[in-house]
Amino acid sequence: MWIADDATPSVIPARVPAETEPADAEPEVEPAAEVAPSTSTCEDSKALLRRIAALEAALAAARSGAEGAIELDDQRVLQDVGIYRYHHPLEDAVAFKDRLRDLEAQIDSVVKAGDAVLAADMFTFDGSLAKGRRMVSDLSRLMLRAYNAEADNCVRSLRAGNISTARKRLESAVTAIEKLGTIMEMRINPVFHSLRLLELELTADFQMKVQEEREKARAERELLREQRRAEQELAAERERLEKEKSHYVTVLESLRASGDDAAADELANRLAQIDEAIEANDYRIANIRAGYVYVISNVGAFGPNVVKIGMTRRLEPRDRIRELGDASVPFRFDVHALFFSDDAIALEGELHKAFADRRVNFVNERREFFFAEPAEVRDVLAEKVGGLLEFSEAPEALEYFQSRGRWPESS
């Protein structure tokens, strides 16, 4: 029969019956049979010990498959302590795949070396050092399975932004295992624990990158939709102006022919205005960076000291602002400034940079809300453009103020 004095996590240990105790183990003392061999209690105890020995021998044979069997399959060894290669969140992430593979190799190496759990190696059970070692080995694997199950759950349930919660869960598992294993001085190796924490942090970094990429893609799609709407509006306006011009040219020719010079001169002025509008419209179409920079607020939704600084290429910029005040917010936005710029994209970027440390959302920079009063934005905008013709400091917020008096008192 196989003897498990030097059992390690990579070996499937067999429990050894009392009658076959290893030579280096301390001799066991027969139960009270020597003291009172004639009592029925002693007979029952001896029968019970024989029954236990038989069951342990059968269990050892079932677990090992054969005497002296040693598990050599690395994957089976890892599964014995609860490490399963499920579909990891980083498997398909090109930038993180190599780092994950290196990390998994380090984790596997620590486990196969039997260093994932630290415990006393001189613990005795039932007066036997060998039994004590087997018990420590079995409990070590059990504790490691529990820890790895918790670590895997933390990785799989990890979402962008909740890394601190996952880290606390894993720290709690380490603390609980150390408390349960106090008698055997059993605890998770800090090196192994740090590797699994690194796995958590790597996964969290990846998920934050995924979120950033999704937000960026969403913002780019919105920008493209905004651009298409602007182009459609500008094209429709160009067509309207051309039709109006064609109509006025026909009328002007008739007036000239009839000798009504006064009416013809007035109509000629209107035609000049239409030509200017067509020129401006064509400029907007040709210059993709031209547009309106707006500064708006929504006191009822965000409070008095939050503004949104954005830009639009729409022919009528207030249409875009009305869209922002749709069903996603309870009140319409108030407009503090609308400024046309040949390079609205650059001007918007400069304003964002000026208030970068006062962002509301530091995760998604496409959310253009800032903790600032309208007057502060006015000063920066005036500095950038050299003067403003119009700027409204105080928001009207008519819907908000009309609704506020009818809210419940607890609101």
Helices and strands as residue ranges (DSSP letters): G 18-20, H 40-64, H 74-80, H 94-112, E 117-118, H 129-156, H 163-180, E 187-188, H 190-258, H 261-286, E 291-297, H 299-302, E 306-312, H 317-324, E 334-341, H 344-354, G 356-358, E 369-371, H 374-385, H 398-404
